[in-house]
């Protein structure tokens, strides 16, 4: 992993210098990509030694035979690169002068290039707002009168190093529009909180997505911004690179188990091609309060993926251009949070939604011990009653079928 202009010493390491490097090495739990069993997860901010701080966050998960790289940045619109390699020695090389120039190709590389097994990207391009005051159809598209969207490429973001939390392997990109004539964000912000994990588990708060050491979680939160309408709904546009001419596929999984996310029985997945590949998981629910209780749950509607035939109209991400060059087979989908009825952003001027981003086999939710116990009781009791009734009839019939002659 290198934050200098060019890798030195022939090993991809940087010569010592005044760098801001915050790194954590933690052992990880078993996972499923390429047969690995354990990983070491590191989180670092890569600085530009020749200029003011630039937001470039690198999550690196190293296994016995592979490495996963997640590169997050708010240069341009917020974006993340997903790269999987078949060696534990792959490194990130950043050429800042090229990355920040109009000719960005090659400004960001994972080396050696021939070790790359999978690569793609997500770009968060626009924040939508709709006035749903006069909309009665919850399935309407759009779900109300649209206001001019906010381009996330025109946001100003905090210095990511100031929010890096070593204890939780997390960092937060927090921003607001550079030009805000309506003063909607005078007391508000849009935040992208990134978190890596050292082991398998679930967060304490809903939607409690099951994570492993080869995944990252992204929580998007809109807090304190003044809506332009009385009952505004918000949405997010997400663009991604396909692995070919086709867009990634979206699947829906259903379960009877809602212990981890009450009243939510569905899990959505975006999948790129065959393994080893990448995935995005989310539950179709957002929350209008920080406590994220059932009473503040909002529906999350996702549109089908559609190809972007005019990719040049898409706000460009420097890290995506630097890594992929002129590749432009982008697809996009829209997420809309809330409905005209029920709770909404207008309650507390708060909205949060979470997704899980990973490489390899997506985590699979098994039935929780609570649900298994309920099933055992509800299905086992009738079985025991039938067994007892059968034994009673069998033994009772034998007892009363004996013939005793009368003298």
C-alpha positions as CSV (number, residue, x, y, z in Angstrom):
1,X,0.0,0.0,0.0
2,X,1.6,3.2,-1.1
3,X,0.5,6.8,-0.7
4,X,3.5,8.3,-2.6
5,X,3.8,9.4,-6.2
6,X,5.6,6.2,-7.3
7,X,6.4,2.9,-5.5
8,X,10.0,2.6,-4.5
9,X,12.5,0.0,-3.3
10,X,11.0,-2.5,-5.8
11,X,8.4,-3.8,-3.4
12,X,5.6,-1.3,-3.6
13,X,6.6,0.3,-0.3
14,X,7.1,4.1,0.1
15,X,10.2,5.7,1.3
16,X,9.8,7.3,4.8
17,X,8.3,10.8,4.8
18,X,5.8,13.1,6.5
19,X,2.8,10.9,5.7
20,X,-0.5,10.6,7.5
21,X,-0.8,6.8,7.8
22,X,-3.3,5.4,10.2
23,X,-3.2,1.6,10.1
24,X,-4.8,-1.2,12.1
25,X,-4.0,-4.9,11.8
26,X,-6.6,-7.2,13.2
27,X,-7.2,-10.9,12.8
28,X,-10.4,-11.8,11.0
29,X,-12.9,-14.6,11.1
30,X,-13.2,-17.3,8.4
31,X,-14.8,-16.3,5.1
32,X,-15.5,-17.8,1.7
33,X,-13.5,-16.2,-1.0
34,X,-10.9,-18.3,-2.8
35,X,-10.7,-20.8,0.1
36,X,-9.2,-18.3,2.6
37,X,-9.9,-18.9,6.3
38,X,-8.5,-15.8,8.1
39,X,-7.6,-12.2,7.1
40,X,-5.9,-9.2,8.5
41,X,-7.9,-6.0,8.0
42,X,-6.2,-2.6,7.8
43,X,-7.7,0.9,7.4
44,X,-5.6,3.9,6.3
45,X,-5.9,7.4,4.9
46,X,-3.5,8.0,2.0
47,X,-2.3,11.6,2.0
48,X,-1.1,13.8,-0.9
49,X,2.3,14.9,0.3
50,X,2.4,17.8,-2.2
51,X,-0.9,19.5,-1.4
52,X,-3.7,19.9,1.0
53,X,-5.5,16.8,2.4
54,X,-7.4,14.7,-0.1
55,X,-10.0,12.2,0.9
56,X,-8.7,8.8,0.0
57,X,-9.5,5.9,2.3
58,X,-8.0,2.4,1.7
59,X,-9.4,-0.7,3.4
60,X,-7.2,-3.8,2.8
61,X,-8.1,-7.3,3.9
62,X,-5.2,-9.8,3.6
63,X,-5.6,-13.5,3.6
64,X,-3.2,-16.5,3.0
65,X,-3.7,-16.5,-0.8
66,X,-5.6,-13.3,-1.6
67,X,-6.2,-9.6,-0.8
68,X,-9.3,-7.5,-1.0
69,X,-9.0,-3.7,-1.6
70,X,-11.7,-1.1,-1.0
71,X,-10.8,2.4,-2.0
72,X,-13.2,5.1,-0.9
73,X,-13.0,8.7,-2.0
74,X,-15.0,11.9,-2.1
75,X,-12.9,13.4,-4.9
76,X,-15.8,14.2,-7.2
77,X,-18.9,12.3,-6.2
78,X,-18.4,9.8,-3.3
79,X,-17.2,6.5,-4.8
80,X,-15.7,3.2,-3.9
81,X,-13.5,0.7,-5.9
82,X,-13.7,-3.0,-5.2
83,X,-10.7,-5.0,-6.2
84,X,-9.9,-8.7,-5.4
85,X,-6.4,-10.2,-6.1
86,X,-5.1,-13.8,-5.8
87,X,-2.0,-12.8,-3.8
88,X,-1.5,-11.6,-0.2
89,X,1.2,-9.2,-1.5
90,X,-0.9,-6.9,-3.8
91,X,-0.5,-3.2,-3.0
92,X,-2.2,0.1,-3.9
93,X,-0.2,2.6,-5.8
94,X,-1.3,6.2,-6.0
95,X,0.2,8.8,-8.4
96,X,-1.3,12.0,-7.1
97,X,-0.2,14.3,-9.9
98,X,-1.8,12.0,-12.4
99,X,-4.9,11.4,-10.3
100,X,-5.6,15.1,-10.1
101,X,-4.8,15.9,-13.7
102,X,-7.2,15.7,-16.7
103,X,-5.4,12.6,-17.9
104,X,-6.1,10.3,-14.9
105,X,-5.5,6.9,-16.5
106,X,-3.0,5.0,-14.4
107,X,-3.2,7.4,-11.5
108,X,-4.4,4.7,-9.2
109,X,-3.4,1.0,-9.6
110,X,-3.4,-2.2,-7.7
111,X,-0.2,-4.1,-8.3
112,X,0.7,-6.6,-9.7
113,X,-2.0,-6.0,-12.3
114,X,-2.1,-9.7,-13.3
115,X,-3.2,-10.7,-9.8
116,X,-6.5,-8.9,-10.1
117,X,-9.4,-11.4,-10.1
118,X,-12.3,-8.9,-9.9
119,X,-12.8,-5.2,-10.0
120,X,-15.7,-2.8,-10.1
121,X,-17.0,0.4,-8.6
122,X,-20.0,2.2,-7.1
123,X,-20.5,5.9,-7.5
124,X,-23.1,7.9,-5.5
125,X,-24.0,10.7,-7.9
126,X,-27.2,12.6,-6.9
127,X,-29.5,13.2,-3.9
128,X,-33.1,13.5,-5.0
129,X,-36.0,15.2,-3.2
130,X,-39.7,14.9,-4.0
131,X,-42.8,16.6,-2.6
132,X,-45.2,13.9,-1.8
133,X,-47.9,16.2,-0.3
134,X,-50.5,15.5,-3.0
135,X,-49.4,12.0,-3.8
136,X,-51.6,9.1,-2.6
137,X,-50.1,6.3,-4.7
138,X,-47.1,5.0,-2.7
139,X,-45.8,3.1,-5.8
140,X,-45.9,6.2,-8.0
141,X,-42.7,6.9,-10.0
142,X,-41.5,9.5,-9.2
143,X,-43.2,9.5,-5.8
144,X,-44.2,13.1,-6.0
145,X,-43.2,16.4,-7.5
146,X,-39.4,16.4,-8.1
147,X,-37.3,19.3,-6.9
148,X,-33.9,20.0,-8.6
149,X,-31.5,17.3,-7.4
150,X,-28.3,17.8,-5.5
151,X,-25.2,16.7,-7.4
152,X,-22.9,15.1,-4.9
153,X,-19.9,16.0,-7.1
154,X,-20.6,19.6,-6.0
155,X,-20.4,18.9,-2.3
156,X,-17.6,20.0,0.1
157,X,-16.5,17.2,2.3
158,X,-14.7,17.1,5.7
159,X,-11.1,15.8,6.1
160,X,-11.6,12.1,6.4
161,X,-8.6,11.7,8.7
162,X,-10.4,13.7,11.4
163,X,-13.1,11.1,11.7
164,X,-11.0,8.0,11.5
165,X,-11.9,5.8,14.5
166,X,-9.4,3.0,15.1
167,X,-11.6,1.3,17.7
168,X,-14.4,0.6,15.2
169,X,-12.5,0.5,11.9
170,X,-14.6,3.4,10.7
171,X,-14.5,6.8,9.0
172,X,-17.1,9.3,7.9
173,X,-17.3,11.5,4.8
174,X,-19.5,14.4,5.9
175,X,-20.5,17.1,3.4
176,X,-22.8,19.8,2.2
177,X,-23.4,21.6,-1.1
178,X,-20.7,24.1,-2.1
179,X,-23.4,26.4,-3.4
180,X,-26.5,26.4,-1.3
181,X,-28.7,29.4,-2.3
182,X,-31.7,28.1,-0.4
183,X,-29.6,27.5,2.8
184,X,-31.2,24.1,3.0
185,X,-27.9,22.7,4.4
186,X,-27.1,25.6,6.7
187,X,-27.6,23.3,9.7
188,X,-27.5,20.0,8.0
189,X,-25.2,17.5,6.3
190,X,-25.1,14.3,4.2
191,X,-22.8,11.7,5.7
192,X,-21.3,8.4,4.4
193,X,-20.0,6.3,7.2
194,X,-17.7,3.5,6.1
195,X,-16.9,0.6,8.5
196,X,-14.7,-2.4,8.1
197,X,-14.9,-5.5,10.3
198,X,-12.4,-7.8,11.9
199,X,-14.8,-10.7,12.4
200,X,-18.2,-12.0,11.5
201,X,-21.2,-10.5,13.3
202,X,-24.0,-8.0,13.3
203,X,-24.2,-4.3,14.3
204,X,-26.2,-3.5,17.4
205,X,-28.7,-1.4,15.5
206,X,-31.2,-2.4,12.8
207,X,-31.1,-3.4,10.0
208,X,-28.3,-5.6,11.5
209,X,-26.9,-6.9,8.3
210,X,-24.7,-10.0,8.7
211,X,-21.1,-9.0,7.9
212,X,-17.8,-10.9,7.6
213,X,-14.2,-9.7,7.5
214,X,-14.3,-9.4,3.7
215,X,-17.1,-6.8,3.7
216,X,-17.5,-3.1,4.4
217,X,-20.7,-1.4,5.6
218,X,-21.9,1.9,4.3
219,X,-24.4,4.0,6.3
220,X,-25.8,7.0,4.5
221,X,-27.4,9.6,6.8
222,X,-29.1,12.9,6.0
223,X,-29.3,15.0,9.1
224,X,-30.6,18.5,9.8
225,X,-31.1,19.6,6.2
226,X,-34.2,21.7,5.6
227,X,-36.6,20.1,3.1
228,X,-38.0,22.1,0.2
229,X,-41.5,20.7,0.8
230,X,-43.7,20.0,3.8
231,X,-43.6,16.2,3.3
232,X,-40.4,15.6,1.3
233,X,-39.2,12.2,0.3
234,X,-35.5,11.7,-0.5
235,X,-33.7,9.4,-2.9
236,X,-30.2,8.4,-4.0
237,X,-28.8,7.7,-7.4
238,X,-26.2,5.0,-7.5
239,X,-24.1,4.1,-10.6
240,X,-21.9,1.1,-11.1
241,X,-19.6,-0.5,-13.7
242,X,-20.8,-3.7,-15.3
243,X,-18.5,-6.6,-16.1
244,X,-19.6,-6.6,-19.7
245,X,-22.4,-5.3,-21.9
246,X,-25.0,-6.3,-19.4
247,X,-25.9,-4.7,-16.1
248,X,-25.4,-6.5,-12.8
249,X,-28.3,-8.6,-11.6
250,X,-30.6,-7.8,-8.6
251,X,-32.1,-10.6,-6.5
252,X,-34.7,-10.6,-3.8
253,X,-34.4,-13.1,-0.9
254,X,-37.3,-13.6,1.5
255,X,-37.3,-15.1,5.0
256,X,-39.8,-15.8,7.7
257,X,-37.2,-14.6,10.3
258,X,-37.5,-10.9,11.2
259,X,-35.7,-11.0,14.6
260,X,-32.8,-8.8,13.4
261,X,-35.0,-6.3,11.5
262,X,-38.5,-6.4,12.8
263,X,-41.3,-6.5,10.2
264,X,-38.7,-6.7,7.3
265,X,-38.7,-10.1,5.6
266,X,-36.7,-9.3,2.5
267,X,-33.0,-8.9,1.5
268,X,-32.0,-7.3,-1.8
269,X,-28.7,-8.2,-3.5
270,X,-26.9,-6.7,-6.5
271,X,-24.5,-9.2,-8.0
272,X,-21.7,-8.8,-10.6
273,X,-21.4,-12.0,-12.7
274,X,-19.9,-15.2,-11.5
275,X,-17.5,-15.8,-8.6
276,X,-15.1,-14.4,-7.6
277,X,-17.3,-11.4,-7.9
278,X,-18.7,-8.5,-5.9
279,X,-22.1,-7.9,-4.3
280,X,-24.1,-5.3,-2.5
281,X,-26.7,-6.2,0.1
282,X,-29.4,-4.1,1.8
283,X,-32.7,-4.5,3.4
284,X,-35.5,-2.4,1.9
285,X,-35.9,-0.3,4.9
286,X,-34.6,3.1,6.1
287,X,-35.1,4.9,9.4
288,X,-36.4,8.4,10.3
289,X,-34.9,8.4,13.9
290,X,-31.5,7.7,15.3
291,X,-33.0,5.0,17.6
292,X,-34.1,3.0,14.5
293,X,-37.1,1.5,16.1
294,X,-39.9,-0.3,14.3
295,X,-42.0,2.9,14.6
296,X,-39.5,4.9,12.6
297,X,-39.0,2.3,9.8
298,X,-39.5,3.6,6.2
299,X,-39.9,1.6,3.0
300,X,-37.0,1.7,0.6
301,X,-37.9,1.3,-3.0
302,X,-35.2,0.4,-5.6
303,X,-35.6,0.9,-9.3
304,X,-34.4,-1.7,-11.8
305,X,-30.9,-1.2,-13.1
306,X,-30.7,0.6,-16.4
307,X,-27.7,1.2,-18.7
308,X,-26.4,4.7,-19.0
309,X,-26.0,5.2,-22.8
310,X,-24.7,8.7,-22.2
311,X,-22.1,8.0,-19.6
312,X,-20.4,11.3,-20.1
313,X,-23.4,13.0,-18.5
314,X,-22.6,11.1,-15.3
315,X,-20.6,13.1,-12.7
316,X,-17.1,11.7,-13.1
317,X,-15.2,10.1,-10.2
318,X,-11.4,10.6,-10.5
319,X,-10.6,7.3,-8.8
320,X,-12.8,5.4,-11.1
321,X,-11.3,7.1,-14.2
322,X,-7.8,6.6,-12.8
323,X,-8.3,2.9,-12.3
324,X,-10.6,1.9,-15.2
325,X,-9.5,4.5,-17.8
326,X,-12.0,5.1,-20.6
327,X,-14.3,2.2,-19.6
328,X,-17.8,3.6,-19.6
329,X,-20.3,0.7,-19.4
330,X,-22.1,2.2,-16.5
331,X,-25.5,1.1,-15.1
332,X,-27.5,3.0,-12.5
333,X,-30.4,2.5,-10.1
334,X,-32.4,4.8,-7.8
335,X,-33.3,4.3,-4.2
336,X,-36.3,6.2,-2.7
337,X,-36.8,6.3,1.1
338,X,-40.2,6.6,2.6
339,X,-43.8,7.0,1.5
340,X,-46.4,9.9,1.6
341,X,-48.1,8.2,4.5
342,X,-46.6,7.1,7.8
343,X,-43.3,8.3,9.3
344,X,-40.9,10.4,7.2
345,X,-37.9,12.6,7.2
346,X,-40.1,15.5,8.3
347,X,-40.5,13.9,11.8
348,X,-37.0,14.7,13.1
349,X,-35.1,15.8,10.0
350,X,-33.3,12.5,10.0
351,X,-32.9,9.7,7.5
352,X,-30.5,6.8,7.5
353,X,-30.0,3.7,5.3
354,X,-27.3,1.0,5.3
355,X,-25.8,-1.4,2.8
356,X,-23.1,-4.0,2.8
357,X,-20.5,-4.2,0.1
358,X,-18.3,-7.2,-0.4
359,X,-16.3,-9.5,-2.6
360,X,-16.9,-13.3,-2.8
361,X,-19.9,-15.2,-1.6
362,X,-22.5,-13.0,0.0
363,X,-23.3,-13.8,3.7
364,X,-26.4,-15.9,4.1
365,X,-28.8,-15.4,6.9
366,X,-29.7,-18.6,8.7
367,X,-32.7,-18.9,10.9
368,X,-32.0,-17.4,14.3
369,X,-32.0,-19.6,17.5
370,X,-35.2,-17.8,18.6
371,X,-37.1,-18.7,15.5
372,X,-35.7,-22.3,15.6
373,X,-36.9,-22.6,19.1
374,X,-40.4,-21.3,18.2
375,X,-40.6,-23.7,15.3
376,X,-39.5,-26.6,17.5
377,X,-42.2,-25.8,20.0
378,X,-45.0,-25.2,17.5
379,X,-44.1,-28.1,15.3
380,X,-43.0,-30.5,18.0
381,X,-46.0,-30.2,20.3
382,X,-48.5,-31.5,17.7
383,X,-46.1,-34.3,16.9
384,X,-45.8,-35.3,20.6
385,X,-49.6,-35.2,20.9
386,X,-50.0,-37.4,17.8
387,X,-47.4,-39.8,19.2
388,X,-49.0,-40.0,22.6
389,X,-52.5,-40.5,21.1
390,X,-51.2,-43.3,18.9
391,X,-49.6,-45.0,21.8
392,X,-52.7,-44.6,23.9
393,X,-54.9,-46.1,21.2
394,X,-52.5,-48.9,20.5
395,X,-52.1,-49.9,24.2
396,X,-55.7,-49.2,25.0
397,X,-56.9,-51.4,22.1
398,X,-54.7,-54.2,23.3
399,X,-55.9,-53.9,26.8
400,X,-59.6,-53.9,26.1
401,X,-59.5,-56.5,23.3
402,X,-58.6,-59.4,25.6
403,X,-61.6,-61.9,25.9
404,X,-62.5,-63.2,29.4
405,X,-65.1,-66.1,29.2
406,X,-67.9,-66.0,31.7
407,X,-68.9,-69.2,33.6
